[in-house]
């Protein structure tokens, strides 16, 4: 689906840098929308991956703390727990 789109001026000498030229361009809107959709999808996936990485880090830290707490309940002294934490 091609449509005529009016070009706008930019700070950079872009498509409409000459005032004497025609400011209408023939643009394939399906391709344009696909490019925009792919960029938005990449951004959303990056946000999701970052969130999942952060959650996994928190889960691993929580499990380490739980394990150390269980060791403390079994009668290990605090200095041993401190050494275990330091070695992690």
LUMMAR-724414 format. One record per residue (C-alpha): y, x, z. Coordinates in steps of 0.001 Angstrom, whole numbers, padded with zeros to 6 digits, always signed. Each point is the difference from the previous one (the first is absolute). Example, Ala and Ser with C-alpha at 12.3 -4.5 7.8 and 13.67 -1.06 7.14 Angstrom:
% LUMMAR-724414
-004500+012300+007800
+003440+001370-000660
//
This chain:
% LUMMAR-724414
+000000+000000+000000
+003105+001790-001243
+003474-000973+001123
+003495+001245-000629
+001425+001568+003131
+003602+001064+000503
+000386+003621+001056
+002283+000797+002895
+002133+003038+000559
-001122+002625+002474
+001497+003021+001673
-002269+002075-002185
+000422-000002-003745
-002823-002381-000679
-000827-002486-002710
+003411-001630-000052
+002155+003128+000164
+001793-000657-003295
+002201-003079+000071
-000151-000438-003754
-003768-000487-000090
-001842-003269+000402
-000857-000626+003642
-003017-002221-000740
-003470+001515-000025
-003375-001440-000879
-002222+000330+003101
-003666-000879+000485
+000264-001959+003265
-003762-000047+000621
-000087+003795-000036
+003147+000184+002132
-001460-002359+002608
-003287+001945+000017
+001856+003244+000721
+001949-001660+002818
-003160-001574+001440
-001886+003314-000047
+002819+001774+001838
+000164-002702+002676
-003783+000084+000351
+000049+003784+000491
+002637-000338+002737
-001960-002733+001792
-003231+002013-000195
+001747+003059+001430
+001307-002074+002920
-003493-001400+000618
-001664+003435-000161
+002569+001469+002415
-000572-002905+002393
-003796+000430-000131
+000285+003751+000613
+002204-000611+003030
-002424-002629+001344
-002963+002368-000417
+001858+002744+001870
+000751-002397+002853
-003623-001199+000120
-001304+003560+000217
+002457+000814+002800
-001001-003171+001864
-003692+000860-000291
+000649+003536+001306
+001853-001406+003011
-002801-002521+000653
-002617+002752-000181
+001958+002137+002436
+000442-002960+002327
-003776-000568-000055
-000535+003671+000802
+002390-000366+002928
-001980-002965+001309
-003188+002059-000173
+001389+002410+002567
+001629+002743-002062
+003004+001522+001671
+003506-000273-001404
+000171+003705-000861
-003030-000375-002266
+001595-003016-001694
+003218+001986-000368
-001910+002867-001662
-001710-002440-002349
+003357-001503-000966
+001490+003431-000557
-002880+001035-002262
+000403-003038-002277
//
